Amino acid sequence: MSELGLFDFQKQKRLADDSKPCKIILNHSFYQTEFRKRKYIMHYIRILILSLVFLGFSCSGLKPPFYRSVHQEFLSTEWKLNVFRISYLGPVQGLWWGEEFYQLDIGLENQTDQFRFFKFFDQKMDKHNLLASLKSDEYTEKVFLENKNLFAAEDFFRQYPGIKLYFSLKEGHNKPTTTYNGELVFPEIRLNKDDYYSAAFVASDLGVPLKGGVVETSVASSGWLAPREFRKYSLYFSVPTGAVLRKVDYPGVLKAELVKE
């Protein structure tokens, strides 16, 4: 039995509001019309975002150094993950790990015919998180109530390798040795005979940055994406002094090489 079969979503919705009993009427012609309308809207939104994404940086308050991708290798037929730009945000000032915060701007497209859920970090979730994610968007909730089979339930509960931002160190800077719960905050990794380190992702299990800094939180997942839907996200990382950003990697989805602008 799937995770979605473990609970009756319709029953839970009725119990949430006894004054408004939820009567579900499947209207497939209405659903098809709404689905096509949303698909066309998402197509034009995607074009608009891609056209304006770089213009937006000029008035965003982001600071140099900036990094861009010189080569992106797309590894998945289900997901297309694009790296737009990486920008310096400001100093950590002792409010989290490392010395500098960076913002990674990406685009994610669901290339399948189902509603899909994507995690940037392997965040553990249960059926209560699933209910909350479905109720967070009226359209998504409506489609789920009409046809659960349109949703890839396994996306929500399976393990994810997570997104990685790799950096090297300038000459003269010591290897980072800071640990959290017995694990290195900036673990070393060897790729193609070169030594790199993994930046600390703000939405990971390294704790939460203290309030008052330039970064206090980061998204950990995409939310439910409709078939062929495209969205833009900003993810936040920190690095130690002397870091030079080199690569963005999501195993099985994307490999991207970075250069400083």
Backbone as CSV, one residue per row, in Angstrom:
resi,resn,N_x,N_y,N_z,CA_x,CA_y,CA_z,C_x,C_y,C_z
1,MET,0.857,-1.205,0.000,0.000,0.000,0.000,0.881,1.239,0.000
2,SER,0.544,2.216,-0.821,1.342,3.439,-0.898,1.119,4.294,0.332
3,GLU,2.002,5.280,0.509,1.864,6.205,1.643,0.546,6.969,1.550
4,LEU,0.112,7.276,0.304,-1.130,8.025,0.168,-2.324,7.200,0.620
5,GLY,-2.181,5.839,0.566,-3.288,4.997,0.975,-3.392,4.832,2.470
6,LEU,-2.455,5.368,3.226,-2.449,5.202,4.669,-3.436,6.120,5.383
7,PHE,-3.983,7.060,4.669,-4.929,7.965,5.323,-5.935,8.444,4.300
8,ASP,-7.102,8.850,4.763,-8.173,9.321,3.895,-8.142,10.841,3.871
9,PHE,-7.569,11.394,2.844,-7.397,12.846,2.776,-8.743,13.568,2.779
10,GLN,-9.707,13.020,2.044,-11.017,13.659,1.972,-11.684,13.701,3.345
11,LYS,-11.553,12.612,4.102,-12.144,12.573,5.437,-11.505,13.614,6.340
12,GLN,-10.168,13.763,6.249,-9.480,14.751,7.083,-9.923,16.157,6.737
13,LYS,-10.189,16.437,5.474,-10.629,17.775,5.086,-12.007,18.068,5.671
14,ARG,-12.912,17.055,5.671,-14.242,17.263,6.254,-14.147,17.551,7.751
15,LEU,-13.288,16.775,8.434,-13.155,16.955,9.881,-12.583,18.326,10.218
16,ALA,-11.798,18.896,9.312,-11.185,20.196,9.575,-12.196,21.324,9.623
17,ASP,-13.370,21.138,9.011,-14.374,22.206,8.991,-15.757,21.573,8.927
18,ASP,-16.341,21.263,10.111,-17.630,20.579,10.162,-18.755,21.435,9.603
19,SER,-18.568,22.768,9.595,-19.616,23.651,9.119,-19.704,23.655,7.600
20,LYS,-18.648,23.135,6.928,-18.638,23.090,5.476,-18.237,21.695,5.016
21,PRO,-19.179,20.745,5.026,-18.851,19.382,4.614,-18.284,19.383,3.202
22,CYS,-17.285,18.581,2.979,-16.604,18.559,1.698,-17.192,17.470,0.821
23,LYS,-17.918,17.871,-0.205,-18.501,16.920,-1.131,-17.693,16.959,-2.417
24,ILE,-16.995,15.876,-2.732,-16.120,15.831,-3.880,-16.881,15.293,-5.086
25,ILE,-16.972,16.101,-6.152,-17.634,15.690,-7.379,-16.593,15.705,-8.489
26,LEU,-16.302,14.560,-9.076,-15.316,14.477,-10.128,-15.893,15.041,-11.421
27,ASN,-15.322,16.082,-11.908,-15.752,16.709,-13.153,-14.549,16.719,-14.084
28,HIS,-14.405,15.669,-14.874,-13.192,15.493,-15.664,-13.055,16.545,-16.756
29,SER,-14.170,16.977,-17.368,-14.069,18.005,-18.401,-13.582,19.322,-17.809
30,PHE,-14.063,19.646,-16.589,-13.595,20.859,-15.910,-12.106,20.746,-15.593
31,TYR,-11.710,19.566,-15.105,-10.307,19.358,-14.752,-9.410,19.511,-15.982
32,GLN,-9.812,18.893,-17.123,-9.003,18.985,-18.328,-8.839,20.430,-18.776
33,THR,-9.930,21.214,-18.707,-9.868,22.620,-19.101,-8.929,23.395,-18.189
34,GLU,-9.078,23.179,-16.875,-8.232,23.875,-15.908,-6.767,23.483,-16.079
35,PHE,-6.551,22.189,-16.357,-5.182,21.703,-16.492,-4.509,22.327,-17.703
36,ARG,-5.229,22.387,-18.855,-4.657,22.993,-20.057,-4.381,24.476,-19.846
37,LYS,-5.334,25.157,-19.169,-5.155,26.576,-18.904,-3.890,26.814,-18.072
38,ARG,-3.726,26.021,-17.005,-2.547,26.180,-16.131,-1.266,25.857,-16.894
39,LYS,-1.326,24.860,-17.783,-0.145,24.473,-18.549,0.326,25.619,-19.430
40,TYR,-0.627,26.291,-20.133,-0.265,27.413,-20.992,0.276,28.581,-20.169
41,ILE,-0.365,28.845,-19.020,0.092,29.931,-18.163,1.524,29.670,-17.696
42,MET,1.822,28.413,-17.273,3.163,28.081,-16.820,4.185,28.242,-17.934
43,HIS,3.776,27.937,-19.176,4.693,28.084,-20.304,5.109,29.540,-20.476
44,TYR,4.145,30.457,-20.439,4.461,31.870,-20.621,5.211,32.446,-19.420
45,ILE,4.876,31.960,-18.228,5.605,32.410,-17.042,7.068,31.997,-17.143
46,ARG,7.303,30.773,-17.621,8.675,30.294,-17.770,9.466,31.189,-18.718
47,ILE,8.866,31.538,-19.855,9.535,32.406,-20.815,9.853,33.763,-20.180
48,LEU,8.888,34.306,-19.431,9.089,35.596,-18.791,10.218,35.547,-17.775
49,ILE,10.249,34.492,-16.957,11.288,34.360,-15.933,12.660,34.258,-16.586
50,LEU,12.768,33.424,-17.615,14.051,33.251,-18.284,14.524,34.555,-18.934
51,SER,13.578,35.369,-19.393,13.931,36.636,-20.041,14.401,37.686,-19.040
52,LEU,13.811,37.649,-17.822,14.076,38.714,-16.856,15.040,38.335,-15.750
53,VAL,15.417,37.053,-15.660,16.165,36.601,-14.493,17.482,37.349,-14.320
54,PHE,18.193,37.587,-15.416,19.465,38.281,-15.285,19.277,39.773,-15.063
55,LEU,18.203,40.353,-15.626,17.939,41.776,-15.393,17.657,42.038,-13.919
56,GLY,17.057,41.051,-13.254,16.685,41.234,-11.849,17.862,41.396,-10.927
57,PHE,19.012,40.851,-11.310,20.166,40.938,-10.432,20.650,42.377,-10.253
58,SER,20.449,43.220,-11.265,20.973,44.575,-11.216,20.331,45.418,-10.128
59,CYS,19.102,45.043,-9.716,18.424,45.836,-8.686,18.142,45.012,-7.433
60,SER,18.826,43.879,-7.288,18.528,42.973,-6.176,19.325,43.276,-4.929
61,GLY,20.401,44.091,-5.048,21.247,44.368,-3.902,22.336,43.339,-3.699
62,LEU,22.455,42.348,-4.581,23.515,41.366,-4.488,24.847,42.009,-4.853
63,LYS,25.940,41.421,-4.358,27.251,42.049,-4.491,28.229,41.093,-5.172
64,PRO,29.283,41.641,-5.788,30.338,40.779,-6.306,31.119,40.173,-5.136
65,PRO,31.791,39.037,-5.333,31.951,38.368,-6.625,30.700,37.597,-7.064
66,PHE,30.506,37.554,-8.391,29.456,36.746,-8.990,30.097,35.558,-9.703
67,TYR,29.369,34.472,-9.721,29.812,33.284,-10.460,28.707,32.875,-11.433
68,ARG,29.117,32.321,-12.566,28.165,31.782,-13.523,28.655,30.410,-13.981
69,SER,27.766,29.675,-14.614,28.113,28.350,-15.097,28.619,28.430,-16.533
70,VAL,29.756,27.793,-16.795,30.294,27.759,-18.158,29.923,26.462,-18.860
71,HIS,29.501,25.477,-18.099,29.084,24.202,-18.683,28.119,23.520,-17.728
72,GLN,26.967,23.120,-18.240,25.994,22.386,-17.443,25.662,21.069,-18.143
73,GLU,25.756,19.993,-17.398,25.441,18.664,-17.917,24.140,18.190,-17.269
74,PHE,23.094,18.062,-18.085,21.782,17.649,-17.582,21.682,16.124,-17.644
75,LEU,21.432,15.512,-16.495,21.536,14.054,-16.371,20.201,13.345,-16.234
76,SER,19.116,14.085,-16.121,17.814,13.476,-15.846,16.829,13.773,-16.976
77,THR,15.955,12.810,-17.270,14.860,13.029,-18.214,13.593,13.477,-17.495
78,GLU,13.606,13.462,-16.162,12.430,13.836,-15.370,12.514,15.273,-14.856
79,TRP,13.739,15.695,-14.529,13.951,17.034,-13.971,14.994,17.778,-14.786
80,LYS,14.772,19.080,-14.993,15.803,19.932,-15.585,16.129,21.032,-14.584
81,LEU,17.350,20.978,-14.077,17.823,21.928,-13.068,18.875,22.827,-13.702
82,ASN,18.623,24.140,-13.709,19.526,25.118,-14.312,20.161,25.991,-13.240
83,VAL,21.457,26.251,-13.381,22.148,27.230,-12.547,22.153,28.552,-13.291
84,PHE,21.576,29.602,-12.698,21.559,30.918,-13.313,22.789,31.731,-12.898
85,ARG,22.940,31.927,-11.599,24.027,32.766,-11.107,24.235,32.508,-9.616
86,ILE,25.444,32.754,-9.146,25.745,32.680,-7.721,26.332,34.026,-7.315
87,SER,25.801,34.590,-6.236,26.171,35.949,-5.836,26.546,35.992,-4.361
88,TYR,27.504,36.851,-4.062,27.904,37.092,-2.670,26.812,37.896,-1.963
89,LEU,26.423,37.467,-0.771,25.384,38.163,-0.010,25.942,39.059,1.087
90,GLY,26.964,38.564,1.775,27.523,39.340,2.873,28.231,38.439,3.869
91,PRO,28.837,39.028,4.893,29.574,38.256,5.890,28.638,37.510,6.839
92,VAL,29.114,36.380,7.329,28.343,35.588,8.290,28.310,36.277,9.652
93,GLN,29.392,36.948,10.015,29.501,37.712,11.266,29.206,36.862,12.500
94,GLY,29.662,35.610,12.474,29.514,34.741,13.632,28.112,34.223,13.878
95,LEU,27.182,34.470,12.951,25.792,34.047,13.148,25.519,32.637,12.646
96,TRP,26.495,32.048,11.939,26.379,30.657,11.473,27.765,30.142,11.188
97,TRP,27.879,29.138,10.351,29.171,28.538,10.048,29.872,29.303,8.928
98,GLY,31.218,29.345,9.001,31.984,29.976,7.949,32.043,31.482,8.072
99,GLU,32.423,32.131,6.952,32.653,33.575,6.963,31.823,34.338,5.944
100,GLU,31.363,33.685,4.861,30.677,34.392,3.785,29.426,33.625,3.340
101,PHE,28.327,34.379,3.109,27.100,33.801,2.572,27.031,34.029,1.060
102,TYR,26.555,32.999,0.342,26.320,33.108,-1.096,24.892,32.662,-1.422
103,GLN,24.357,33.286,-2.464,23.013,32.946,-2.954,23.127,32.237,-4.296
104,LEU,22.572,31.031,-4.372,22.551,30.250,-5.609,21.157,30.346,-6.218
105,ASP,21.064,30.956,-7.414,19.786,31.095,-8.105,19.666,30.012,-9.166
106,ILE,18.606,29.231,-9.068,18.416,28.087,-9.957,17.000,28.090,-10.526
107,GLY,16.807,27.330,-11.589,15.483,27.067,-12.132,15.257,25.564,-12.172
108,LEU,14.033,25.141,-11.888,13.716,23.718,-11.867,12.447,23.473,-12.682
109,GLU,12.509,22.507,-13.599,11.354,22.156,-14.423,10.999,20.688,-14.241
110,ASN,9.736,20.434,-13.983,9.198,19.079,-13.940,8.896,18.655,-15.368
111,GLN,9.623,17.689,-15.906,9.482,17.278,-17.293,8.597,16.054,-17.477
112,THR,7.822,15.708,-16.464,6.964,14.529,-16.532,5.489,14.931,-16.644
113,ASP,4.620,13.930,-16.718,3.177,14.152,-16.825,2.457,13.975,-15.492
114,GLN,3.202,13.977,-14.390,2.627,13.880,-13.056,3.012,15.104,-12.226
115,PHE,2.282,15.319,-11.135,2.703,16.306,-10.142,3.885,15.700,-9.386
116,ARG,4.973,16.473,-9.289,6.197,15.946,-8.701,6.689,16.853,-7.573
117,PHE,7.475,16.253,-6.672,8.033,16.944,-5.506,9.534,16.689,-5.502
118,PHE,10.331,17.755,-5.325,11.792,17.663,-5.421,12.414,18.269,-4.168
119,LYS,13.385,17.576,-3.600,14.057,18.065,-2.397,15.486,18.499,-2.713
120,PHE,15.857,19.684,-2.239,17.228,20.163,-2.388,18.126,19.604,-1.283
121,PHE,17.497,19.097,-0.247,18.195,18.453,0.865,17.333,17.281,1.314
122,ASP,17.957,16.211,1.786,17.208,15.010,2.157,16.477,15.214,3.479
123,GLN,15.452,16.037,3.430,14.638,16.360,4.602,13.630,15.240,4.855
124,LYS,13.603,14.717,6.076,12.694,13.622,6.405,11.283,14.171,6.605
125,MET,10.298,13.566,5.920,8.911,14.026,5.988,7.975,12.843,6.208
126,ASP,6.800,13.141,6.781,5.803,12.099,7.017,4.468,12.516,6.415
127,LYS,3.400,11.752,6.706,2.101,12.019,6.078,1.512,13.360,6.525
128,HIS,1.895,13.834,7.708,1.396,15.133,8.166,2.019,16.262,7.333
129,ASN,3.319,16.114,6.992,3.957,17.074,6.096,3.313,17.030,4.716
130,LEU,2.930,15.829,4.284,2.275,15.682,2.986,0.945,16.429,2.956
131,LEU,0.151,16.285,4.000,-1.125,17.013,4.082,-0.897,18.519,3.993
132,ALA,0.087,19.011,4.732,0.364,20.445,4.738,0.809,20.925,3.362
133,SER,1.626,20.122,2.676,2.117,20.526,1.358,0.983,20.595,0.342
134,LEU,0.015,19.707,0.443,-1.117,19.697,-0.490,-2.071,20.861,-0.222
135,LYS,-2.253,21.195,1.047,-3.176,22.270,1.420,-2.582,23.665,1.186
136,SER,-1.272,23.723,0.932,-0.629,25.028,0.771,-0.977,25.695,-0.556
137,ASP,-1.535,24.933,-1.497,-1.900,25.486,-2.797,-3.287,24.982,-3.177
138,GLU,-4.220,25.898,-3.419,-5.616,25.533,-3.673,-5.770,24.669,-4.915
139,TYR,-5.058,25.018,-5.986,-5.166,24.243,-7.223,-4.630,22.830,-7.027
140,THR,-3.461,22.699,-6.384,-2.868,21.390,-6.146,-3.792,20.524,-5.301
141,GLU,-4.387,21.105,-4.276,-5.312,20.367,-3.413,-6.526,19.883,-4.210
142,LYS,-7.065,20.740,-5.065,-8.242,20.383,-5.866,-7.945,19.196,-6.787
143,VAL,-6.800,19.243,-7.468,-6.436,18.160,-8.379,-6.215,16.866,-7.617
144,PHE,-5.586,16.957,-6.442,-5.338,15.757,-5.635,-6.638,15.101,-5.203
145,LEU,-7.610,15.903,-4.805,-8.896,15.360,-4.379,-9.632,14.679,-5.533
146,GLU,-9.414,15.147,-6.742,-10.076,14.558,-7.894,-9.370,13.317,-8.424
147,ASN,-8.028,13.320,-8.361,-7.287,12.197,-8.928,-5.919,12.063,-8.268
148,LYS,-5.839,11.213,-7.238,-4.580,10.998,-6.519,-3.504,10.394,-7.421
149,ASN,-3.912,9.661,-8.463,-2.953,8.984,-9.323,-2.084,9.945,-10.130
150,LEU,-2.476,11.219,-10.186,-1.663,12.201,-10.900,-0.438,12.625,-10.103
151,PHE,-0.343,12.190,-8.840,0.745,12.602,-7.957,1.734,11.453,-7.749
152,ALA,3.018,11.763,-7.903,4.076,10.788,-7.653,4.378,10.787,-6.158
153,ALA,3.619,9.994,-5.411,3.723,10.000,-3.947,5.108,9.617,-3.457
154,GLU,5.797,8.756,-4.224,7.112,8.302,-3.780,8.114,9.444,-3.684
155,ASP,7.895,10.530,-4.445,8.800,11.686,-4.375,8.890,12.250,-2.963
156,PHE,7.773,12.236,-2.271,7.700,12.900,-0.975,8.447,12.133,0.111
157,PHE,8.527,10.810,-0.030,9.053,9.992,1.062,10.417,9.361,0.786
158,ARG,10.855,9.349,-0.471,12.122,8.676,-0.762,13.321,9.550,-0.383
159,GLN,14.505,8.936,-0.373,15.731,9.655,-0.029,16.259,10.424,-1.231
160,TYR,16.909,11.551,-0.952,17.481,12.398,-1.988,18.959,12.638,-1.697
161,PRO,19.809,12.691,-2.730,21.229,12.962,-2.486,21.488,14.408,-2.098
162,GLY,20.636,15.338,-2.532,20.779,16.749,-2.182,21.718,17.503,-3.118
163,ILE,21.565,18.818,-3.129,22.380,19.678,-3.979,23.676,20.055,-3.259
164,LYS,24.775,20.123,-4.021,26.077,20.437,-3.445,26.702,21.619,-4.179
165,LEU,27.301,22.516,-3.406,28.101,23.611,-3.942,29.536,23.379,-3.478
166,TYR,30.441,23.134,-4.431,31.819,22.807,-4.094,32.729,24.011,-4.293
167,PHE,33.737,24.122,-3.419,34.717,25.202,-3.516,36.121,24.668,-3.272
168,SER,37.106,25.418,-3.755,38.508,25.154,-3.424,39.002,26.302,-2.553
169,LEU,40.203,26.176,-2.032,40.773,27.209,-1.167,41.948,27.894,-1.837
170,LYS,42.019,29.217,-1.684,43.164,29.959,-2.195,44.416,29.530,-1.438
171,GLU,45.544,29.696,-2.075,46.814,29.328,-1.463,47.033,30.122,-0.171
172,GLY,47.495,29.431,0.853,47.761,30.065,2.135,46.639,29.944,3.142
173,HIS,45.489,29.427,2.724,44.359,29.257,3.640,44.301,27.798,4.125
174,ASN,44.088,27.640,5.420,44.086,26.314,6.030,42.810,25.545,5.731
175,LYS,42.939,24.256,5.726,41.801,23.367,5.533,40.782,23.571,6.669
176,PRO,39.474,23.742,6.356,38.473,23.939,7.423,38.280,22.678,8.250
177,THR,38.249,22.855,9.557,38.132,21.695,10.462,36.935,21.795,11.406
178,THR,36.081,22.799,11.231,34.921,22.980,12.106,33.980,21.772,11.996
179,THR,33.469,21.315,13.153,32.544,20.174,13.160,31.229,20.546,13.840
180,TYR,30.193,19.791,13.504,28.870,19.941,14.126,28.290,18.553,14.307
181,ASN,27.960,18.194,15.542,27.481,16.849,15.865,28.435,15.766,15.362
182,GLY,29.723,16.060,15.484,30.735,15.071,15.117,31.050,14.980,13.637
183,GLU,30.410,15.815,12.795,30.646,15.792,11.357,31.254,17.123,10.908
184,LEU,32.112,17.057,9.887,32.702,18.273,9.348,31.635,19.158,8.710
185,VAL,31.673,20.451,9.006,30.727,21.393,8.411,31.038,21.580,6.930
186,PHE,32.346,21.605,6.601,32.789,21.742,5.212,33.613,20.507,4.836
187,PRO,32.949,19.393,4.565,33.685,18.145,4.303,34.492,18.205,3.008
188,GLU,35.643,17.533,3.040,36.518,17.496,1.864,36.074,16.381,0.919
189,ILE,36.203,16.631,-0.390,35.842,15.636,-1.390,36.854,15.720,-2.520
190,ARG,37.185,14.570,-3.096,38.146,14.532,-4.203,37.400,14.234,-5.496
191,LEU,37.528,15.149,-6.474,36.863,15.003,-7.764,37.895,15.162,-8.873
192,ASN,38.017,14.127,-9.712,38.965,14.175,-10.838,40.376,14.553,-10.384
193,LYS,40.786,13.945,-9.294,42.133,14.121,-8.735,42.374,15.494,-8.117
194,ASP,41.322,16.292,-7.976,41.446,17.604,-7.329,40.675,17.599,-6.009
195,ASP,41.169,18.365,-5.042,40.528,18.439,-3.732,39.561,19.615,-3.676
196,TYR,38.353,19.327,-3.237,37.324,20.353,-3.067,36.693,20.192,-1.687
197,TYR,35.862,21.188,-1.337,35.115,21.146,-0.088,33.655,21.472,-0.396
198,SER,32.776,20.938,0.414,31.350,21.180,0.219,30.899,22.346,1.093
199,ALA,30.238,23.341,0.469,29.720,24.492,1.219,28.584,24.041,2.136
200,ALA,28.323,24.821,3.181,27.263,24.502,4.144,25.931,25.046,3.637
201,PHE,24.972,24.160,3.392,23.651,24.545,2.897,22.787,24.967,4.088
202,VAL,22.213,26.168,4.010,21.473,26.719,5.148,20.264,25.864,5.521
203,ALA,19.638,25.194,4.547,18.446,24.389,4.849,18.779,22.954,5.247
204,SER,20.053,22.657,5.502,20.449,21.293,5.862,20.303,21.074,7.365
205,ASP,20.944,20.022,7.870,20.825,19.683,9.290,21.983,20.253,10.117
206,LEU,22.459,21.447,9.745,23.558,22.091,10.463,23.071,23.158,11.432
207,GLY,21.782,23.140,11.748,21.224,24.152,12.622,20.675,25.318,11.822
208,VAL,20.243,26.364,12.518,19.613,27.525,11.882,20.442,28.774,12.178
209,PRO,20.718,29.616,11.146,21.454,30.868,11.406,20.728,31.746,12.422
210,LEU,21.496,32.424,13.267,20.909,33.324,14.244,20.253,34.508,13.550
211,LYS,19.221,35.052,14.157,18.509,36.183,13.567,19.381,37.426,13.564
212,GLY,19.130,38.260,12.554,19.861,39.510,12.463,20.884,39.557,11.351
213,GLY,21.152,38.409,10.725,22.119,38.377,9.638,21.441,38.515,8.285
214,VAL,22.239,38.446,7.213,21.686,38.586,5.869,20.916,37.338,5.442
215,VAL,21.149,36.228,6.117,20.442,34.977,5.813,19.919,34.367,7.110
216,GLU,18.640,34.032,7.131,18.059,33.400,8.306,17.405,32.058,7.968
217,THR,17.126,31.822,6.686,16.483,30.573,6.299,16.727,30.315,4.822
218,SER,16.359,29.132,4.352,16.455,28.787,2.935,15.439,27.695,2.646
219,VAL,14.920,27.660,1.433,13.981,26.599,1.081,14.729,25.276,1.003
220,ALA,14.053,24.192,1.382,14.663,22.867,1.347,14.065,21.991,0.267
221,SER,12.921,22.422,-0.322,12.252,21.611,-1.333,11.506,22.499,-2.315
222,SER,11.034,21.894,-3.393,10.391,22.640,-4.475,8.914,22.906,-4.245
223,GLY,8.267,22.132,-3.356,6.813,22.105,-3.340,6.335,21.272,-4.523
224,TRP,5.025,21.107,-4.664,4.480,20.296,-5.762,4.494,21.082,-7.062
225,LEU,5.154,20.538,-8.079,5.195,21.136,-9.401,4.260,20.366,-10.331
226,ALA,3.407,21.110,-11.042,2.507,20.498,-12.009,3.305,19.968,-13.203
227,PRO,2.722,19.104,-14.006,3.424,18.609,-15.199,3.934,19.755,-16.077
228,ARG,5.212,19.702,-16.440,5.893,20.680,-17.289,6.051,22.051,-16.630
229,GLU,5.781,22.158,-15.351,5.884,23.457,-14.672,7.339,23.803,-14.381
230,PHE,7.653,25.101,-14.467,8.982,25.630,-14.198,8.899,26.661,-13.082
231,ARG,9.855,26.603,-12.127,9.932,27.606,-11.069,11.382,27.985,-10.813
232,LYS,11.555,29.182,-10.250,12.877,29.681,-9.882,12.997,29.672,-8.355
233,TYR,14.192,29.331,-7.853,14.440,29.261,-6.417,15.782,29.930,-6.102
234,SER,15.897,30.427,-4.880,17.161,30.927,-4.355,17.548,30.081,-3.149
235,LEU,18.750,29.505,-3.203,19.272,28.673,-2.121,20.479,29.377,-1.515
236,TYR,20.707,29.156,-0.211,21.755,29.893,0.488,22.793,28.952,1.098
237,PHE,24.048,29.341,0.929,25.180,28.548,1.407,26.176,29.465,2.121
238,SER,27.023,28.871,2.957,28.129,29.625,3.543,29.434,28.889,3.288
239,VAL,30.533,29.658,3.251,31.865,29.110,2.998,32.859,29.806,3.925
240,PRO,34.022,29.206,4.149,35.053,29.868,4.955,35.828,30.898,4.141
241,THR,36.676,31.654,4.819,37.528,32.630,4.149,38.460,31.933,3.161
242,GLY,38.649,32.564,1.994,39.549,32.005,0.989,38.899,31.040,0.027
243,ALA,37.578,30.879,0.103,36.882,29.929,-0.767,36.714,30.501,-2.171
244,VAL,36.917,29.642,-3.170,36.647,29.967,-4.575,35.646,28.933,-5.080
245,LEU,34.463,29.380,-5.473,33.405,28.453,-5.880,33.758,27.788,-7.211
246,ARG,33.513,26.470,-7.292,33.965,25.710,-8.461,32.857,24.933,-9.176
247,LYS,31.957,24.298,-8.426,30.998,23.390,-9.052,29.673,23.394,-8.306
248,VAL,28.599,23.102,-9.053,27.298,22.771,-8.470,26.966,21.362,-8.936
249,ASP,26.565,20.522,-8.006,26.316,19.123,-8.353,25.055,18.623,-7.661
250,TYR,24.206,17.956,-8.438,23.079,17.208,-7.869,23.120,15.835,-8.536
251,PRO,23.588,14.799,-7.812,23.777,13.481,-8.426,22.536,12.999,-9.184
252,GLY,22.757,12.597,-10.432,21.683,12.086,-11.261,20.833,13.140,-11.930
253,VAL,21.095,14.433,-11.632,20.281,15.521,-12.183,21.131,16.562,-12.917
254,LEU,22.214,17.039,-12.279,22.989,18.141,-12.855,24.442,18.120,-12.397
255,LYS,25.331,18.487,-13.343,26.712,18.826,-13.030,27.016,20.154,-13.715
256,ALA,27.530,21.133,-12.957,27.782,22.456,-13.523,29.142,22.966,-13.068
257,GLU,29.931,23.476,-14.015,31.228,24.088,-13.720,31.029,25.595,-13.574
258,LEU,31.723,26.203,-12.610,31.559,27.624,-12.323,32.810,28.424,-12.626
259,VAL,32.610,29.678,-13.039,33.726,30.624,-13.186,33.293,31.961,-12.588
260,LYS,34.263,32.721,-12.128,33.966,34.054,-11.574,33.787,35.042,-12.721
261,GLU,32.783,35.902,-12.611,32.538,36.906,-13.654,33.514,38.080,-13.517
